[in-house]
Amino acid sequence: MTESQIITVKKILEGSPFQDSIEIGTPGKGGAIKICGDFSDPAGFETRIYEAVRLRKVTGDLLEGA
């Protein structure tokens, strides 16, 4: 096994570092967003939430123009 294959297998076995999640919105009204993060890092999680909401708005703006 090559070094990159070993690293890939290790990452798969370790799983995601983000075990906590929050879901915002509904699929029928503009779509739902699931944000994964770490509740023990509230500032980092809040940053992820703001970025997800910003990207959701960008997506909505793009779809309105289509």
Phi, psi and omega per residue, in radians:
M1 nan 2.362 3.122
T2 -1.351 2.902 -3.136
E3 -1.051 -0.729 -3.129
S4 -1.179 -0.577 3.094
Q5 -1.194 -0.674 3.118
I6 -1.115 -0.751 3.131
I7 -1.104 -0.729 3.137
T8 -1.099 -0.810 3.124
V9 -1.072 -0.720 3.137
K10 -1.085 -0.756 3.136
K11 -1.128 -0.665 3.111
I12 -1.133 -0.764 -3.112
L13 -1.201 -0.616 -3.136
E14 -1.258 -0.525 -3.113
G15 1.388 -3.073 -3.108
S16 -1.297 2.454 3.057
P17 -1.273 -0.237 -3.114
F18 -1.768 1.750 -3.096
Q19 -1.712 -0.277 -3.120
D20 -1.726 2.682 3.132
S21 -2.676 2.739 3.053
I22 -2.308 2.406 3.074
E23 -1.974 2.290 -3.094
I24 -2.092 2.388 3.074
G25 1.516 -3.110 3.113
T26 -2.284 2.607 -3.126
P27 -1.026 -0.580 -3.081
G28 -1.423 -0.284 -3.075
K29 -2.137 1.219 3.076
G30 1.609 -0.060 3.093
G31 1.667 2.667 3.106
A32 -1.803 2.593 3.076
I33 -2.118 2.276 3.034
K34 -1.907 2.090 -3.128
I35 -1.890 2.150 3.115
C36 -1.783 2.493 -3.132
G37 -2.963 -2.759 -3.099
D38 -2.208 1.940 -3.102
F39 -1.077 -0.364 3.121
S40 -1.371 -0.056 3.056
D41 -2.156 1.292 -3.049
P42 -1.018 -0.687 -3.127
A43 -1.135 -0.747 3.112
G44 -1.148 -0.701 3.118
F45 -1.139 -0.720 3.128
E46 -1.083 -0.688 3.088
T47 -1.061 -0.744 3.128
R48 -1.116 -0.675 3.136
I49 -1.126 -0.859 -3.140
Y50 -1.041 -0.721 -3.139
E51 -1.169 -0.692 3.123
A52 -1.119 -0.749 3.130
V53 -1.152 -0.697 3.101
R54 -1.067 -0.786 -3.139
L55 -1.173 -0.589 3.081
R56 -1.106 -0.729 3.110
K57 -1.119 -0.756 3.110
V58 -1.014 -0.778 3.129
T59 -1.078 -0.782 3.121
G60 -1.076 -0.725 3.117
D61 -1.100 -0.714 3.132
L62 -1.145 -0.701 -3.129
L63 -1.208 -0.596 3.108
E64 -1.149 -0.552 -3.131
G65 -1.447 -0.175 -3.084
A66 -1.377 nan nan
